[in-house]
């Protein structure tokens, strides 16, 4: 029974025999309307195994697959092929093919140098449709990149100033990018950005790329993507040229926006503001046909002046550029805080708070970190280091270090701030140690092989420890008297070795010379008697551990 609006029904396998013919028809309940009969051979109601993709060619991008209908007189009725590019979610319905039976399929006009994923399923002449095959990946043929790279500038406001950085969107599978910066003084600088290697000159998150050097004083930039066959046409970005100079009497600002156009431009506004919390703020409105402005006044040394340029149109205000300047620069103040945020065996991460704007006394170029091993690290203040952290690598395990940090400007380095730390002993933050304590049997073994008895307790560095502590402790049946002579142990009587059973490894290490002397006397007295073997043979009082695992004196002597 099915719903009135349904156009399909299900007959479960247990409702019909496994052989013979199955006649199926549809009729309306309480009516004489009945469809024609459909006859099915029950043995044909099977699902073949999914096909296997056996070969893929790049040019053209074509796949072939195995025949999964090679059973009796069956043949391939038709196959479905679906494909997508790597990273796509789902399988687009428009890429289903339901009309091929020649076990091959070619993609028309594929994207160049792109990874494609394929799946196939087939229906035999007398069977159901198979499941989808395993996904098969193949890269289309490489070709010269076309189009242009989508580039832009990323302007961020850090604690020191507002700076802009070149950024662009990744463009398929390529070898790299060539970025060329043209400075206001006419000089050029080219950077080859490889997609296969990392460098401190650039960063990326897989989709967005960025150069880490500032676009300060850069008037224009071009970038192109390349592979083994060629490169795209270069994309060009023209930047507004903006500069200012501060003396103790004047603050002069100039700009060049000849390549820019603004709809409804009315005027420019130039403002300066003393770095908070210091007082000082002023602005000048400039005609749209002019390109400079001059502030007159008293501009203090070592004081940060933030200068901004705005374009005022008939419906909005646009900030075009901003920068920090000083009439004279001095050494910065010390960093407010310098700490160790994490410690490992061979590395440590340092954290510090940046020097506040009001105490920088100049544009900070970098933070300098020095170690007592005379190594020096200059850490950039670009936004990529905005979290003020740095990781020292290649340190020795279990060693104390002292590090210093100072902010550096054109006026020189500021005062040092010190931090000390000690690296961990090993990756497991543990220390392998062993401490051996002698028993009566072990004493005999040692004396017979003429090895001096020593108390061993030594720390060992092991990056992969398999045992943290080893103790061999024997509850001796005889005690040493004050003269070093053995005597029977009485019931409820505690001996020196018995007490050591509860001793810690540190107690083991603190054993004094008297214990060693007493042991030496005991061994000498046994040797002088010459009948130490019989005394051990007669001795039946021993621990379960010695009974099962430790050799007897006779076994050691080879008697």
Buried (B, 14 or more C-beta within 10 A) or exposed (E): EEEEEEEEEEEEEEEBEEEEEBEEEBEEEEEEEEEEEEEBEBEEBEEBEBBEBEEBEEEEBBBBBBBBBEEEEBEBBBBBBBBBEEEEEEBEEEEEEEEBEEBEBEBEEBBBBBBBBBBBBBBBBBBEBBEBBEEBEBBBBBEEBEEBBEBBBBBEEBBBBBBBBBBBEBBEBBBBBBBBBBBBEEEEEEBEBEBEEEEEEBBBEEEEBBBBBBBBBBBBBBBBBBBEEEBBEBBEBEBBBBBBEBEEEEBBBBBBBEEBEBEEBBBBBBBBBBBEEBEBEEBBEBEBEEBBBEBEEEBBBBBBBBBBBBBBBEEEEEEBBBBBBBBBBBBBBBBEEBEBEEBBBBBBBBBBEBBBBBBBBBBBBBBBBBBEEEEEBEBBBBBEBEEBEBEBEEBEBEEEBEBBBBBBBBBEBBEBBEBEBBBBBBEBEEBBBBBBBBBBBBBBBBBBEEEEBEBEBEEEEBEEBEEEEEBBBBBBBBBBEEEBEBEEBEEEEEBBBBEBBEBEBEBBBEBEEEBBEBBBBBBEBBEEEEEBBEEBEEBEEBBEBBEEEBEBBEEBEEE
